[in-house]
C-alpha cells in the first residue's frame, strides 16, 4: 500500500482502487494456494510474527555490519564454504520463509533445500559439523517460525 502511494501520489480514488484490486488478487490466489493454509491465526502466532520481524531486522543489521567490516578490513578472516543444516520445521511455508530469511541475511545464501536439509553458502564457515552450523545459522529464526507455523 505504501509503495502504491509512493508511486502514484496520494489520490483518494487511486488509493481506493488499489486497495480493491489488491484485495481481489489476494482472495483469488489465497483460494488456489494450499501454502497459506499452514498459517495459524491466533494471538500467540501474531505476537510471534511481530517478534520474528524484530529478530530478523536485528540479525539483518548485525550481518550487514559484519560483511561491511570484512569488506573494509581485508585482515578479517573469510572462510567461504557450503554447509548443510537441518531444520525442525514441518511447514512448507515455514521452510520457505526460513530459506528466504537466510538468503536475505548478508553473508549467507540458501543454495538448495531438500525436505528438512538446507545447503547454505556461508561467508565465514566457523562450524565444524551440521549441529553447530544449524545452531549458528538457523536457531535464531527457527524457534519463532515453529510457533507461527508449527
Backbone torsions as a table, in degrees:
resi	resn	phi	psi	omega
1	UNK	NA	-45.2	179.6
2	UNK	-63.0	-40.5	178.8
3	UNK	-61.3	-41.7	178.5
4	UNK	-60.0	-45.8	-179.4
5	UNK	-64.9	-40.1	178.8
6	UNK	-64.7	-36.4	-179.8
7	UNK	-74.9	-39.4	-171.1
8	UNK	-105.5	-13.3	-172.8
9	UNK	86.8	171.5	-176.5
10	UNK	-95.2	89.2	171.7
11	UNK	-114.2	125.5	-174.0
12	UNK	-60.0	-36.8	179.4
13	UNK	-64.2	-43.2	-179.6
14	UNK	-69.2	-35.1	178.0
15	UNK	-65.5	-43.2	178.2
16	UNK	-66.7	-45.4	179.3
17	UNK	-61.0	-45.7	179.1
18	UNK	-62.1	-39.8	178.8
19	UNK	-65.5	-42.8	179.9
20	UNK	-65.6	-45.5	179.3
21	UNK	-62.4	-44.2	179.2
22	UNK	-62.5	-40.3	179.0
23	UNK	-65.0	-44.4	-179.9
24	UNK	-63.3	-47.4	179.8
25	UNK	-61.9	-41.9	178.5
26	UNK	-61.4	-46.5	-178.9
27	UNK	-64.6	-38.6	178.8
28	UNK	-63.2	-49.3	-177.0
29	UNK	-74.5	-28.8	179.4
30	UNK	-65.6	-37.6	-179.9
31	UNK	-70.8	-31.1	-175.7
32	UNK	-89.9	-9.7	-176.5
33	UNK	-107.6	127.1	175.8
34	UNK	-83.9	-13.1	-177.2
35	UNK	-62.0	-41.2	-175.5
36	UNK	-79.5	-8.1	177.4
37	UNK	-70.5	-12.9	-179.4
38	UNK	-81.3	-9.7	-178.7
39	UNK	-75.2	130.9	175.7
40	UNK	-95.8	128.5	177.0
41	UNK	-106.6	88.3	176.5
42	UNK	-135.3	159.8	177.9
43	UNK	-55.8	-37.3	-179.8
44	UNK	-65.2	-44.9	-178.8
45	UNK	-70.1	-34.6	177.5
46	UNK	-66.6	-43.0	177.4
47	UNK	-60.3	-47.5	-178.9
48	UNK	-68.6	-25.7	174.0
49	UNK	-64.7	-43.4	177.8
50	UNK	-66.1	-41.3	177.1
51	UNK	-62.5	-41.8	179.6
52	UNK	-59.1	-43.1	179.2
53	UNK	-60.7	-43.7	179.0
54	UNK	-65.2	-42.6	178.0
55	UNK	-63.3	-43.2	179.0
56	UNK	-61.1	-44.7	179.6
57	UNK	-62.3	-40.5	177.4
58	UNK	-61.7	-47.0	179.7
59	UNK	-65.9	-35.2	178.1
60	UNK	-62.8	-45.8	179.3
61	UNK	-65.1	-46.0	178.4
62	UNK	-58.2	-44.5	-178.2
63	UNK	-68.6	-38.6	176.6
64	UNK	-60.7	-45.2	179.2
65	UNK	-64.2	-41.6	179.2
66	UNK	-60.6	-47.6	-179.7
67	UNK	-66.6	-40.2	178.6
68	UNK	-61.6	-43.6	177.7
69	UNK	-62.8	-38.0	179.0
70	UNK	-66.9	-35.7	178.7
71	UNK	-71.4	-43.0	-176.4
72	UNK	-78.1	-22.7	179.6
73	UNK	-123.7	93.3	-176.6
74	UNK	-62.0	-13.2	179.7
75	UNK	-77.3	-17.8	177.3
76	UNK	-67.5	141.1	-174.7
77	UNK	-70.0	141.1	171.6
78	UNK	-130.4	117.2	177.6
79	UNK	-125.1	77.0	-176.8
80	UNK	-69.2	150.5	177.6
81	UNK	-178.3	170.7	177.8
82	UNK	-105.9	127.0	179.7
83	UNK	-117.2	154.0	177.5
84	UNK	-103.2	132.8	176.7
85	UNK	-128.5	159.3	177.6
86	UNK	-121.5	143.1	176.8
87	UNK	-113.5	151.0	176.1
88	UNK	-90.7	-6.4	-175.9
89	UNK	-67.0	133.3	177.8
90	UNK	-97.3	-27.4	-176.8
91	UNK	-72.8	132.5	178.3
92	UNK	-63.3	-44.0	179.5
93	UNK	-65.2	-39.4	176.7
94	UNK	-60.3	-41.1	178.1
95	UNK	-66.7	-38.4	178.3
96	UNK	-63.6	-45.3	180.0
97	UNK	-65.0	-39.3	177.1
98	UNK	-62.4	-46.9	179.6
99	UNK	-60.8	-42.1	179.0
100	UNK	-69.1	-36.8	177.7
101	UNK	-63.6	-40.7	177.7
102	UNK	-63.8	-44.2	-178.7
103	UNK	-66.8	-37.6	-179.0
104	UNK	-74.0	-15.2	178.7
105	UNK	-85.6	117.3	-178.0
106	UNK	-55.9	140.2	180.0
107	UNK	98.9	-13.1	177.5
108	UNK	-133.6	148.9	-179.9
109	UNK	-147.3	124.4	176.9
110	UNK	-75.5	116.8	-177.3
111	UNK	-90.6	-41.7	-177.1
112	UNK	-154.7	149.0	173.5
113	UNK	-127.7	137.5	174.4
114	UNK	-137.9	105.8	-178.1
115	UNK	51.5	-114.8	-177.0
116	UNK	-93.8	7.3	-178.0
117	UNK	-111.5	129.4	176.7
118	UNK	-117.0	145.6	172.5
119	UNK	-111.0	121.0	-172.1
120	UNK	-119.0	129.6	170.1
121	UNK	-84.2	125.4	-173.1
122	UNK	-123.3	131.4	-175.3
123	UNK	-68.3	-28.5	-178.2
124	UNK	-140.3	85.9	-177.6
125	UNK	-69.4	107.4	-179.8
126	UNK	-109.2	-11.5	-178.4
127	UNK	-93.2	150.1	-177.9
128	UNK	-101.7	-18.1	-178.9
129	UNK	-142.7	175.2	-174.0
130	UNK	-63.6	-35.5	-179.6
131	UNK	-66.6	-43.5	178.6
132	UNK	-64.9	-44.4	179.3
133	UNK	-59.9	-44.8	179.7
134	UNK	-61.4	-44.0	-179.0
135	UNK	-61.1	-46.3	-175.4
136	UNK	-71.1	-43.8	-172.5
137	UNK	-88.9	-43.8	-166.1
138	UNK	-99.1	-36.1	-167.5
139	UNK	-58.0	-33.4	-178.1
140	UNK	-66.4	-27.1	178.9
141	UNK	-96.4	-37.6	-168.9
142	UNK	-61.6	-40.2	-175.4
143	UNK	-63.5	-31.7	178.3
144	UNK	-79.1	-41.0	179.0
145	UNK	-65.0	-30.7	178.3
146	UNK	-64.2	-38.6	178.1
147	UNK	-70.9	-39.6	-176.8
148	UNK	-70.2	-44.0	-173.0
149	UNK	-111.5	-12.5	179.6
150	UNK	86.6	NA	NA
